[in-house]
Amino acid sequence: MQPTPSSSSCGDWLSGAIRRIEADYQRSADTHLIPLPLPALAARGIDLYLKDESTHPTGSLKHRLARSLFLYALCNGWVREGTTIVEASSGSTAVSEAYFARLLGLPFIAVMPRSTSPEKVAQIAFYGARCHFVDHAAQVYDEARALAERSGGHYMDQFTYAERATDWRGNNNIAESMFQQMAHERHPVPTWIVVGAGTGGTSATIGRYLRFRCHDTQVCVADPEGSVFSAYHRSGDTTLTAPGSRIEGIGRPRVEPSFVRTLVDRMLEVPNLDSVAAMHALSALLGRKVGPSTGTNFVGMLAVAHEMRAAGQQGSILSLLCDAGERYLPSYHDADWVRNAFGDIAPAQQRIDALMAG
Ligand SMILES: *Cc1c(COP(=O)(O)O)cnc(C)c1O
């Protein structure tokens, strides 16, 4: 249920709120595009880059989404002074929204699976927000909606609104920024952009921007084991469900409205062991730890690089460093935890090493 309509003119609080978000944006710097040092691939004319979304104030690409969702809700008249914001999240979005809720002085409740990393939970609490846990990822939606109704608040609903709250034509969105940063590279127009899908918002924004600018770049979504998106991409059946992903931030148990199938050229199903092995290999390559969804992205990049090599094709491949590994030190970056959760990763490590060696 949406709140009753408010006046369309900018009341004092509304104009102040929008100004505060815009000022926060003005104080922020763009994120870096990092070239990956992979000499064997470079020698074949294939260059890999990661846009480092971990450097946002709230540590992930969800900083962009949270800003857009707040502006969208404010400009729609859905949020006003004192409105409680409720969100369903696997953690990263809640961290970023908690930051913006604090900026605007609004109460915030994050509805998350109990398995969400304690580091994210601590960060949400740090911003003064409340965490509300459910046992399974598939329960977050109904629980968040019900909580919003009970509290007279607003359910932000990233999984519905991510694709439409973002300015896909430009406004220095993630895609426009990537193309500007590639301007002086030897292959400035990427052959592939590889991303994961949680809401699907990032793949939708990039896919639309590519069409709008008539770029000859293909979008590949690297989808973790247990996610519904790959099967949905094949069939178009929105009623499909899946067990859900074990890679935090990406892969969903249901078909999210924000995942726009027609904007994705290709899906790649990535086994969890490969994601985790690639996360470790990439962390070693960069000298800093990355999160598990970035590992999934790296598997996708290496797979398309391998195909390009086999076809004698040269070009660049771009992807995202979605968040840093520090959020996952006791889990995906702990050898015992990984063995218990996923089993022996040695064979996957060998596969990744071989792909990196070109
Ligand atoms: C949300 C998220 C993604 C996927 O981005 P979407 O735009 O929601 O599809 C990838 N990695 C992490 C860590 C995320 O939090």
Ligand as a Chemical Component Dictionary entry (heavy atoms), coordinates in Angstrom:
data_LIG
# 
_chem_comp.id                   LIG 
_chem_comp.type                 NON-POLYMER 
_chem_comp.pdbx_formal_charge   0 
_chem_comp.three_letter_code    LIG 
# 
loop_
_chem_comp_atom.comp_id 
_chem_comp_atom.atom_id 
_chem_comp_atom.alt_atom_id 
_chem_comp_atom.type_symbol 
_chem_comp_atom.charge 
_chem_comp_atom.model_Cartn_x 
_chem_comp_atom.model_Cartn_y 
_chem_comp_atom.model_Cartn_z 
_chem_comp_atom.pdbx_ordinal 
LIG C1 C1 C 0 23.366 -6.389 -5.401 1  
LIG C2 C2 C 0 24.677 -6.975 -5.587 2  
LIG C3 C3 C 0 25.055 -7.456 -6.837 3  
LIG C4 C4 C 0 24.126 -7.452 -8.047 4  
LIG O1 O1 O 0 23.646 -6.199 -8.459 5  
LIG P1 P1 P 0 22.133 -5.940 -8.967 6  
LIG O2 O2 O 0 22.182 -4.605 -9.603 7  
LIG O3 O3 O 0 21.251 -5.954 -7.744 8  
LIG O4 O4 O 0 21.737 -7.014 -9.899 9  
LIG C5 C5 C 0 26.321 -8.009 -6.927 10 
LIG N1 N1 N 0 27.160 -8.080 -5.859 11 
LIG C6 C6 C 0 26.814 -7.597 -4.640 12 
LIG C7 C7 C 0 27.774 -7.715 -3.489 13 
LIG C8 C8 C 0 25.566 -7.036 -4.469 14 
LIG O5 O5 O 0 25.227 -6.571 -3.268 15 
# 
loop_
_chem_comp_bond.comp_id 
_chem_comp_bond.atom_id_1 
_chem_comp_bond.atom_id_2 
_chem_comp_bond.value_order 
_chem_comp_bond.pdbx_ordinal 
LIG C1 C2 SING 1  
LIG C2 C3 SING 2  
LIG C2 C8 DOUB 3  
LIG C3 C4 SING 4  
LIG C3 C5 DOUB 5  
LIG C4 O1 SING 6  
LIG O1 P1 SING 7  
LIG P1 O2 DOUB 8  
LIG P1 O3 SING 9  
LIG P1 O4 SING 10 
LIG C5 N1 SING 11 
LIG N1 C6 DOUB 12 
LIG C6 C7 SING 13 
LIG C6 C8 SING 14 
LIG C8 O5 SING 15 
# 
